[in-house]
Amino acid sequence: MAWEKERLKQIAETDDLHISPFRDDGATYGTPTWIWSVAVEGGLYVRGYSGARSRWYQAAIHQKAGRITAAGMVIEVLFEAAKGEINDKIDDAYRTKYSKSTYLAPMIGEHARAATIKITPRD
């Protein structure tokens, strides 16, 4: 399912996204983790600062579902790995949104790029 334009815009304009993939039981949400997010070509993307070993990333890849909280909304979502050329556009979106942050360089580096997730709404 695709994002409604207005909903995606609201999420993209904030810096408050918390991601909660399901735990191993597939029913209990994990602890919400604050994470950077960007919108690219109608999709919502996040990356693991600690790379593919991040707990939330491992849970998202394994469980493929959970929820996010952002812009005052709680949304049930699906997760999938994002690979390929889209990562160059995601880098550009990170550069634009987080240009003043000292964490930008690691977030567009290979370590974090390897832990890029596309988030789509479940409903």
Buried (B, 14 or more C-beta within 10 A) or exposed (E): EEBEEEBBEBBBEEEEBBBBBBBEEEEEBBEBBEBBBBBBEEBBBBBBBBBBEBEBBBBBBEBBBBBBBBBEEEBEBBBEBBEEEBBEBBBEBBEEBBEEEEEBEBBBBEBBBBBBBBBBBEE
